[in-house]
Amino acid sequence: MISGSIIAQLLSILLRPILTRLFSPESFGIYSVYLSLVGIIIVFSSLRYDDAIVLPKSDKESTNLLGLSLILNFLINLIFFSLVLLFGRKIISFLNLPSNFPVAILYIIPLGAFLFSTYQSLNSWLIRRRKFFSVSLNKLVRRSSEGASQISLAILKSFNGEYPLSRMSRK
């Protein structure tokens, strides 16, 4: 498990110089806002039942906690998505973000929180099942897919000079 974590962290560190050349400081600022908001929503998304998955003595209780965690995660992020649909511009104003901040970024925040919270729940399940190689592989795949998606966005930007989501969201 340690080696998988180290490799995943190294991958992230090695990608940083590439990403700083491909993205502007403004893009990193938007990404920082995105990560901050996802981090806040993650605290609420499964009501921390994902932490309890490893605790029960029986597998049945643990499986029920996994299911509960995933259901709560889906429902809470669906509520957040609905709030973004209804109050997107007001949320931007409330958070004191620039008026030209892309609303589309807000649309993908609940998706990011859902995916990360699902990852945490499944990771807890794998730890409970003592599938430590799978936990390491899971971390490596997550970091690799994050890096690949970030580089893919940079490549998409290079085709037309702006990100597809930012063009869509400015009204």
C-alpha positions as CSV (number, residue, x, y, z in Angstrom):
1,M,0.0,0.0,0.0
2,I,2.9,2.3,0.8
3,S,4.6,1.8,-2.6
4,G,1.3,2.5,-4.4
5,S,0.9,5.7,-2.5
6,I,4.5,6.8,-3.1
7,I,4.2,6.1,-6.9
8,A,0.9,8.0,-7.0
9,Q,2.4,11.0,-5.3
10,L,5.5,10.8,-7.5
11,L,3.3,10.8,-10.6
12,S,1.5,13.9,-9.3
13,I,4.8,15.7,-8.5
14,L,6.2,14.8,-12.0
15,L,3.2,16.1,-13.8
16,R,3.3,19.5,-11.9
17,P,6.0,21.1,-14.2
18,I,4.2,20.0,-17.3
19,L,0.9,21.3,-16.1
20,T,2.4,24.7,-15.0
21,R,3.6,25.1,-18.6
22,L,0.2,24.2,-20.1
23,F,-2.0,26.2,-17.8
24,S,-2.1,29.8,-16.9
25,P,-2.1,31.0,-13.2
26,E,-5.7,32.0,-13.7
27,S,-6.5,28.4,-14.6
28,F,-4.8,27.2,-11.5
29,G,-6.9,29.7,-9.5
30,I,-10.1,28.3,-11.0
31,Y,-8.9,24.8,-10.3
32,S,-8.1,25.8,-6.7
33,V,-11.7,27.2,-6.2
34,Y,-13.0,23.9,-7.7
35,L,-11.0,21.8,-5.4
36,S,-11.9,23.9,-2.4
37,L,-15.6,23.6,-3.1
38,V,-15.4,19.9,-3.8
39,G,-13.5,19.4,-0.5
40,I,-16.3,21.2,1.4
41,I,-19.0,19.1,-0.3
42,I,-17.2,15.8,0.3
43,V,-17.5,16.4,4.1
44,F,-21.3,16.3,3.7
45,S,-21.7,13.9,0.8
46,S,-21.8,10.6,2.5
47,L,-22.2,12.0,6.0
48,R,-18.9,10.3,6.9
49,Y,-20.4,6.8,6.7
50,D,-17.5,5.9,4.4
51,D,-15.2,6.0,7.4
52,A,-17.4,3.5,9.3
53,I,-17.2,0.8,6.5
54,V,-14.1,-0.8,8.0
55,L,-15.5,-1.0,11.6
56,P,-18.3,-3.6,11.8
57,K,-17.5,-7.2,12.7
58,S,-19.8,-8.6,10.0
59,D,-19.4,-8.2,6.3
60,K,-23.2,-7.8,6.0
61,E,-23.1,-4.6,8.2
62,S,-20.1,-3.3,6.3
63,T,-21.9,-3.9,2.9
64,N,-24.9,-2.1,4.2
65,L,-22.8,0.8,5.3
66,L,-21.2,0.9,1.8
67,G,-24.6,1.0,0.2
68,L,-25.8,3.7,2.6
69,S,-22.7,5.7,1.9
70,L,-23.2,5.5,-1.9
71,I,-26.9,6.3,-1.7
72,L,-26.4,9.3,0.6
73,N,-23.5,10.5,-1.6
74,F,-25.7,10.4,-4.7
75,L,-28.7,12.1,-3.1
76,I,-26.7,14.9,-1.4
77,N,-24.7,15.6,-4.6
78,L,-27.9,15.6,-6.6
79,I,-29.2,18.3,-4.1
80,F,-26.1,20.3,-4.6
81,F,-26.4,20.0,-8.4
82,S,-30.0,21.2,-8.2
83,L,-28.9,24.2,-6.1
84,V,-26.2,25.1,-8.7
85,L,-28.8,24.9,-11.5
86,L,-31.2,27.2,-9.6
87,F,-28.7,29.6,-8.1
88,G,-25.5,29.4,-10.2
89,R,-24.8,33.1,-10.6
90,K,-26.0,33.9,-7.0
91,I,-23.5,31.3,-5.7
92,I,-20.7,32.9,-7.6
93,S,-21.7,36.3,-6.1
94,F,-22.0,34.8,-2.6
95,L,-18.6,33.2,-2.8
96,N,-17.2,36.6,-3.9
97,L,-15.8,35.2,-7.2
98,P,-15.2,37.4,-10.2
99,S,-18.4,38.0,-12.3
100,N,-16.8,36.3,-15.3
101,F,-16.2,33.1,-13.3
102,P,-17.5,30.2,-15.5
103,V,-20.8,28.9,-14.2
104,A,-20.0,25.5,-15.9
105,I,-17.3,25.0,-13.3
106,L,-20.0,25.0,-10.7
107,Y,-21.9,22.3,-12.6
108,I,-19.1,19.9,-12.4
109,I,-18.4,20.4,-8.7
110,P,-21.1,18.0,-7.5
111,L,-19.9,15.4,-10.0
112,G,-16.3,15.7,-8.7
113,A,-17.5,15.5,-5.1
114,F,-19.7,12.4,-6.0
115,L,-16.8,10.7,-7.8
116,F,-14.3,11.4,-5.0
117,S,-16.7,10.4,-2.2
118,T,-17.4,7.2,-4.2
119,Y,-13.7,6.6,-4.5
120,Q,-13.3,7.0,-0.7
121,S,-16.2,4.6,0.1
122,L,-14.8,1.9,-2.3
123,N,-11.3,2.5,-0.9
124,S,-12.6,1.8,2.6
125,W,-14.4,-1.3,1.4
126,L,-11.1,-2.5,-0.2
127,I,-9.2,-1.9,3.0
128,R,-11.9,-3.8,5.0
129,R,-11.5,-6.7,2.6
130,R,-7.7,-6.5,3.0
131,K,-7.2,-5.9,-0.8
132,F,-4.2,-3.8,-0.2
133,F,-2.8,-4.3,-3.7
134,S,-6.2,-3.1,-5.1
135,V,-6.0,0.0,-2.8
136,S,-2.6,0.8,-4.2
137,L,-3.7,0.2,-7.8
138,N,-6.8,2.3,-7.1
139,K,-4.6,5.3,-6.0
140,L,-2.4,4.9,-9.0
141,V,-5.3,4.8,-11.4
142,R,-6.9,7.8,-9.8
143,R,-3.7,9.9,-10.0
144,S,-3.1,8.8,-13.6
145,S,-6.6,9.6,-14.7
146,E,-6.4,13.0,-13.0
147,G,-3.2,13.8,-14.8
148,A,-4.5,12.5,-18.1
149,S,-7.7,14.5,-17.9
150,Q,-5.7,17.7,-17.0
151,I,-3.4,17.2,-19.9
152,S,-6.3,16.5,-22.2
153,L,-8.0,19.7,-21.2
154,A,-4.8,21.6,-22.0
155,I,-4.7,19.9,-25.5
156,L,-8.4,20.8,-26.0
157,K,-7.6,24.4,-25.1
158,S,-4.7,24.6,-27.6
159,F,-7.1,23.9,-30.5
160,N,-9.3,27.0,-30.0
161,G,-7.7,29.1,-27.3
162,E,-10.2,28.5,-24.6
163,Y,-11.7,25.6,-22.6
164,P,-15.0,24.1,-23.9
165,L,-16.7,24.7,-20.5
166,S,-15.7,28.3,-20.3
167,R,-17.2,29.1,-23.7
168,M,-20.4,27.3,-22.7
169,S,-20.9,29.1,-19.4
170,R,-20.4,32.8,-20.3
171,K,-23.7,34.4,-21.0
